[in-house]
């Protein structure tokens, strides 16, 4: 299939060594997205080939920032991006999907079950309300909210050496300008295979509140 070829080519372009069942799990994940999307709105993208680029490959651009990380929190996970693709690509990574919408959280639990992702857990909470003692090496969001709101809700959950990663399109200069003065974000351009649009990771190291 065309989308399978583009997925293999894209993963290779990103330099990611997938586990043995990686491609099969990605395909089954897309099957689930298509099936559930007919019932609840998980994504506005309906074309499967575009899902490969806009969801899978886009999510996998974060892999380069996860070396040495063991615990990841995906805030506002929605349909599971980027958390599920990252959990598939990095089975040693413990991934928590934080999604307050109950219907979307139900989808995430079903995806975890059907894909056999033992390194995934689903929590149906808002980040600013979630009471937990857990701390994470990396906290990521993709189209969750604007940068200051994301950082304000997430920074208390960060481990001492961890980092907050916001996935953005064009550089959000106005959002960056509204961060507190103690934060110095690193702006990293990333290339999504088969996508001409700009993509950037905004990475903020651990700071204590």
FENURUR-V103694 format. One record per backbone hydrogen bond with DSSP energy under -0.5 kcal/mol. CO is the residue of the C=O (numbers start at 1). NH is the residue of the N-H. E is the energy in kcal/mol with one decimal. If there is no record, write none. Layout:
{{CO:NH:E} {CO:NH:E}}
This chain:
{{1:5:-2.0} {2:6:-2.3} {3:7:-2.1} {4:8:-2.5} {5:9:-2.7} {6:10:-2.5} {7:11:-2.8} {8:12:-2.1} {9:13:-2.2} {10:14:-1.8} {11:15:-0.5} {11:16:-2.0} {12:15:-1.0} {15:17:-0.6} {16:18:-0.9} {19:22:-2.2} {21:25:-2.5} {22:26:-2.4} {23:27:-2.3} {24:28:-2.3} {25:29:-2.3} {26:30:-2.1} {27:31:-2.0} {28:32:-2.1} {29:33:-2.4} {30:34:-2.5} {31:35:-2.3} {32:36:-2.9} {33:37:-2.0} {34:38:-0.7} {35:38:-0.8} {36:39:-1.8} {36:40:-2.9} {40:42:-1.4} {44:46:-0.6} {47:51:-1.9} {48:52:-1.8} {49:53:-1.4} {50:54:-3.4} {51:55:-2.2} {51:56:-1.8} {52:57:-3.0} {53:58:-1.3} {55:59:-1.6} {56:60:-2.0} {57:61:-0.7} {58:61:-1.0} {59:62:-1.5} {60:63:-1.4} {61:64:-0.6} {62:65:-2.4} {63:66:-2.0} {66:69:-2.1} {70:94:-2.8} {71:137:-1.4} {71:138:-1.7} {72:96:-2.8} {73:75:-0.7} {73:140:-2.9} {74:77:-0.6} {74:98:-2.8} {75:142:-0.5} {77:80:-2.0} {77:81:-1.3} {80:84:-3.3} {80:85:-0.6} {82:86:-2.2} {83:87:-2.4} {84:88:-2.3} {85:89:-2.4} {86:90:-2.4} {90:93:-2.3} {93:95:-0.7} {94:72:-3.1} {95:97:-0.5} {95:121:-2.0} {96:74:-3.0} {96:98:-0.7} {97:99:-0.7} {97:123:-2.9} {98:76:-1.7} {98:77:-1.8} {101:105:-2.6} {102:106:-2.0} {103:107:-1.8} {104:108:-2.3} {105:109:-2.2} {106:110:-2.1} {107:111:-2.7} {108:112:-2.4} {109:113:-2.1} {110:114:-3.1} {111:115:-2.3} {112:116:-0.5} {112:117:-2.1} {113:116:-0.7} {116:118:-1.4} {117:120:-1.4} {119:95:-3.2} {121:97:-2.9} {123:99:-2.4} {123:125:-1.4} {126:129:-1.2} {126:130:-1.5} {130:132:-0.7} {136:159:-2.9} {137:163:-1.8} {138:73:-2.3} {139:165:-3.3} {140:75:-2.7} {141:167:-2.6} {146:150:-2.2} {147:151:-2.7} {148:152:-2.5} {149:153:-2.0} {150:154:-1.9} {151:155:-2.5} {154:157:-2.2} {155:158:-1.4} {157:136:-2.5} {159:162:-1.9} {162:206:-1.4} {163:139:-2.1} {164:204:-2.8} {165:141:-1.8} {165:167:-0.5} {166:168:-0.6} {166:202:-2.8} {167:143:-0.9} {168:200:-3.0} {171:173:-1.8} {172:176:-2.5} {173:177:-2.1} {174:178:-0.7} {175:178:-1.0} {176:179:-1.6} {180:183:-2.1} {183:185:-0.5} {185:187:-0.5} {186:188:-0.6} {186:203:-2.9} {187:189:-0.6} {188:201:-2.8} {190:192:-0.6} {190:199:-0.5} {191:193:-0.6} {192:195:-2.0} {199:190:-2.4} {200:168:-3.1} {201:188:-2.9} {201:203:-0.7} {202:166:-2.6} {203:186:-3.1} {204:164:-3.1}}
